[in-house]
Amino acid sequence: MYHGYFNGTIASTDQLTVGVTDLSLLRGYGLFDYFLTYNGRPFQWDWYWERFQNSASRMHLRLPLSKDETYAIVMKLVERSNEASRKNGLATPIDVAFRFILTGGYSADSISIEKPNLLILTEMIHPVPAVQYEQGIKVILDDYVRDMAEVKSTDYKRVILMAEAIRAARASDLLYQKGGEISELSRSNFFIVKGERLITPDKHILHGITRKTVIQLAQSDFQVEERSVLLSDLYDADEAFTTSSTKKVLPITQVGELTIGNGHVGPKSKFLLERFDELVQSW
């Protein structure tokens, strides 16, 4: 059983309720963030909190709790998860995913922000199938740029609307581009490798924490370039991959009908995934 927090109450997630006058329901006005624990510790907590705070500021939503108060709740929820695992006969603690959701709150006139609501939920981690790391994934191009891309808003209707097209193409995700300039995938960041250069878009993107971690891990072995990435860059890329909390470093071997590199998972992607796994194992 997974637990969560809402307006001062900690309970199982199926007992937490949000009222129907919340602006997240009436106007789609809300933001979220998502991170994992490793060895019972929130991964890159300082960076995630900073991004959550920045998203709230950009959307004019006041955070009801301080960083320290929120961390204390997170650790209480980690302990609840550990208690549940012990009751189920598991000797070792389990790691969980955390989802923070900050909504516009209840609104008397259905438009004005009065007092935001904060939900903190624990969830099961859904790992990427091992075969995708071995074979890489296919993505399809989409002529689209997310509104307020720097904010992790709850507006994900584009990828939901495109779900049928993704399935029809036997692909895993969308790769957004506009005017020939690549930004990101629907829920993750994008990298290409050219020789010893590691290149990632720097505009119209959510600044991912896994992206930031990978850039940091790569500094000693790659020439890292944060810059505009064009569709034409794909034609001579040796490798491509995407990064996110659940994907970690996930190779991309095909974009639409274009094969990236030799069509196989490349050594640089494997190397960075190993680096990332080493980091989280000792977290």
N, C-alpha and C positions, 0 to 999 in steps of 0.2 A: 504493500500500500504506500502511495506517495503522498507527501504532505505539502502544505503551502501556507502562506501568510496573506491576510487581507485585512487592512485597517485595524491592526492590533490583535487579530485572532490567528492562532496557528491551529490548523485542523487538517484532516485528510482532504485532498483536492476535490473529491466529489461532494464535500460539504460546504465548499466556499462558493458564494453566489454574488454576482454583480447585478445591480438593479437595471431595469430596462430604460431608464432615463439617462444612462451614461452616454457621453458623447462618442465613445468608441463604437457604440451600437447605432446611435442616431446619425452620426456624421462620419464615422470611420476615423475619428481623431484619437490617435494613440501611438505609442512607440513601445519598443521592447528591446531587450538584449538577451543574450544566450551564451552560456559558458558551461564548462565541465569542471568536475573535480577530478584530481589525480591523487591517489593515496590519501583521500579524505580532505584534500586542500583545494580551494578554488584556484583555478589556473589563471595566472596573470591578473589577479584581482584588481590591482591598482589601475591597470590599463583599461579593464572593462568598466570600472566605476567611472573613470574619467570620460569614456565615450558615452556612457549612459547619461551622465551629467550634462555633457555637451549637447546630446540629442534633446534632452528636456529643455535646456536653455533655448535652443533654436525653435522649439515648438511652443515656447512661452508657458511651460508647465513647471510649477514649483514642486521640487522633491519634498515629500512629507517627512523623510527621515534623513539623518546625516549618514556619512560614509561609515562611521564606526557603529552606529545603531543598526544599519543594514547588514554589516558584516556579522554582528552578533546574532541576528536573525538567521542569516545563512548558516552559521555554524550550529545553531539549534536545529535547523532542518537537516543538516548533515547527520547530527546525532540521532534524530528521529529515524532516518533511513538506516542507520547502523543498528538501532534497536529492532527495527522490523526485520533486518537480515538475520540477527541473532535468533529472533523468535522463529524464523523459518529454517533454523538449523545451519546457517552459514557461519563458518568459523572466522572468516575475514570480512572486514567492512566492504561494502559495495560503493562504487563511485556513481554519481548521478549527474544529470544535466540540470541546470538552473535556467529558468525563464523569468526575467523581470518584465512586467507589463505596467506601463504608466499610462493611464487613460485621461481623457479630458475631464472626467468626473461627472457627477450628476448636475444637470442644467435645467433650471426652471423654464427657460425660454427656448431650449433645444439648440442654442448656439453659443451662449456665453460660458466661458471657463470660470468656474467658481472655486472648486477644490478638487484637484486631481485625485484619482484612486490608484493605489499601488498594490499590485499582485506580485507575489514571489512564489513561484511554483517549482517543485522538484519533479523531474521526469526521468523515465528510463532513457538510457543512451542507446541510440540506434546506429551501430557502427556500419561503415561502408563494407559491402561484401568483399572478401579477400580477392576474388577474381578480378575486381575492377583495378586493384593495385597491380595485378599481374599483367593484365591486358590493356589497361587504360580505358577511357570512356570516349564516347562520341557526343559532341554538342552541336546544336544548330544555331545559325546566326539569326538574330532578331533585330529589326530596325527600331531601336527603342533606347531611351535613357530614362532612368528612374527620376521622378520628381524629388527634389531635396535628397539627392543621393547620399549626402554625408550623414543623414539621419536614418537610424534603423527604425523606420516607421512600420506600423502593422499593415501597410498597404502592399499586399503581394498578389493583387488580382491579375497582374500581367501573366505570371507564370502559371496561375491556375487556369486562366483562359486559354493558354497555349499548351495545356497538358496533352490534349489530343494530338496536336501537331508533333509534340515531342515523341509520343508513343508511336505515331505513324512513321516517323523517321528512324525508329529504333535507337533513339538517342537518350541521354540522361538529363540534359539540361539545355538552357538557352545561353548563348553568348551575345550580350548586348553590344550593338555598334550603332553609330550615327554618323552619316557622312563619311564612312570609311574609317572612322576612329573607334577602336574597341574600348569599352569601359570595364565591364565585369560580367560574371555569370549572375543568374537570378538570385543566388544566395551565397555567393563566394567570389573571391578575387581571382585574378588571372595573371599568369606569368608565362613568358617564353624564355628559352635558352638559345643563345647564339654563341657558339664557342665557349669562351669563359665569361660571357656576359649574361647576367640575369636581369631581365627587363620586365617591368610591370607598369600598367597605366597609373597615372597620378591624378586624373581628372574624372569627374562624374562618377565617383566610386564611394562606397562605404569603406572607410579605412579599417580593414579587418585586423583583429588582434593576432590571429594566426599569420596573416600577411606580415605584420610587423615583426612577429617572432621569427619567421623564416628569413626575412631580410637581415635581422640581427645575426642569425645563425650562419648566414651565407657570406658575411662581410669578409672573412679571412680567406675565402676560396674563390670568390667571384667578384667581378666588376659589376656592382649593382647599379642599375639605371632606373630611376622613377621618372617616366616621361610619357609622352603620347605614343601609343602603339597603334599602328595602322593595319588594316587588313592585308596590305602588301607585305608586312613583316612576317606574316604566317608562312609565306611561300619559301623562305630560306631559314625558317626556324628549325633548330635541331630537335627541340623538345618543347612541350607546353604542359602546364599543369595548373590546377586550381587549389586554393587553400581556404579552409574554414575550420570551425571547431570540430565538426564531425568528420570532415573529409581529410583533415590534416594536410598532407601533400599528395594530391590525387592526379595521376598522369592523364593528359588528354592526348589521344592519338589520332583523332579525326575531328575536323570542323566542317560540318556539312559534307560535301563530297571531297574535300581536301584532306589528304593524308599528311599528318605532321611528321617531319623527319622521315624515318624509314618505316613508320607505322607501328613500331614497337616501343615499349616503355624504355626510356633512355636512362643512362647511368647517373646523370646529374639529378634527375627526379628521385631516383632510388636513394642517392646519397643524402639528399635533403630530408627525405622521409626518415631515413635512419637517424639523422641528426635530431630531428624533431622527437622521434620515439625515445631516443636516449635522454633528452631533456625531460620529458614528461614522466619517464620511469623513475627518475631521481627527484621529482618535484616534491 
